[in-house]
């Protein structure tokens, strides 16, 4: 019997953040297949390969070299291939401007990076198990920012 996996991709230039992210999913009892990319350029190259499985959830750091998360968000939302991808902004920024801009341009949720591992696991579990209520009830700003 084959197990169903939730396909997750993270783009983040901070190696420690990528390791903690993968470790958190390893400890959660959720069947995931996690891929990480070092920056936005690497992410877009990966996503556009014909053999790449389109992720169910894409976590985007905003502040990355070469191509930032906001640029990736705009590019991804222009491509019909990615219309069903849930995009979680995953950033240290709590700037109202960043939150507003990513909301307006099609991100599904905004997560301020947690400062400790147990909170990270809780946040990731919450994001993966959300029923993504925006699909049926319309996305609104009140349920856009995940606060834990």
N, C-alpha and C positions, 0 to 999 in steps of 0.2 A: 504494500500500500504506500503510495507516494504522499508525502506531507506537503501541505500548501505553505508557501513562504511569502512573507511580506517583503517585497524588494525595496531596499532603502539605499539612498545615495547621500553622502555628505560631502560638501565642498568646503574645506577649511584649510587655511594656510598654516595653522598652528599644529605642529606634530603632536604635542601633548593632548590637545583637544581631540584630535582624531583618535588617538589611542584610548582615551577615557570613554569616548563615544562608543567605540567598538567593544571595549570591556564591559560597559554598561549593558549593551544588548546581549553580550555573552552570558551575563548573570541573570537577565530577565528570562522568564520562561515563555518567550514568544518566539515562534519560528520566523526568523528573519534572515535575509541574505543582505549583508551590509557591504557596500563598496564605498571607498573614500577617494577623494581627489584633492590634490594639494592647492589648487587655485581655480579660478573661473575658466581660464583657457583650457586647462586639463579637463575640467568638467565638461565643457562644451564639446571638446574633441571626443571624449568618452561617450556622451549622450548621442552624438551624431553618427557613431559607428553603426553600420547596418546590423551587426550581431548583438548589439547591446539591448538587453531587456529593459524596456522603459520602466523606471522605478514607480512604485506605488506612492512613496513619499520621498521628497527631495528636501534635504536640509541645507540651507544656504547661509554661510557666514557673509556678512556684508562687507567687511574690510579685508579684502584680499588683494595681493599684487597682481599685475598684468590685466586682470578683468575682475571687477568686484562683483559682489552678490547681486547688487541692484541691476547691473548691466546684464548679468546672466538671467535674472528674473524677466527683464524686458524681452530678451532674445527667446527664452523658452516660451513665454506666453504668446509670441507671434507665430509659433510653429504648431500646426494642428496635431502633429504627432504626439505632442505633450499635453493635449487639452485635458486629459483625465489625471494628470499628475498633481498630487497635493503638494504644495510648496510651503515648507516651514522655514521662516527666516529664523536663524539661529545665531544671535549676535550678542556681543558685550554692550552694544549701544542701547540706551533706553531713551534716545532722542525722540521727541514727539514727531519731529519732521521725518525721521527714518521710518517710524511706525506708520505714519500717515501715507508716505510715498509708497511703501511696499503694499499697504492695504489697497490703495487706489489702483496699483498696477498689477494686481492679481495674485498676491501671496494669500495663502489660506489661513495662516496663523503666524504669530510673532512670538518668539521665545527669547527671553533674555537668558544668556548662558548661566547656568547655575554655578555657584562657587564651590560646591562640594559634591562628592560622588553619589551619595545617597539621594540628594535632591535631583541630580542628573538622571538617575535611574527612574525616579518617580515621574519626572517630566517626560522622559522618553516613553515610558509605559502609558502615560496619559495620552500623549499624542498618537501613539499607534492604536490605542483602543478607542479613541474618540469615534463617534459614528459620522463625523464630518457633516454636522447638521446643515451646513450651508448648501449642500446638494438639494435638500428638499425644502428648507424653510427660508432660504436666502441668507447670504452672509451679511452680518452686520458688525459694526465696530466693537460692540460690547463682547462678542464672543471671539474676536480676532486676537487679542492679546492674552496669552496664557500666563496667569499669575499663580504661582505655587509658593 
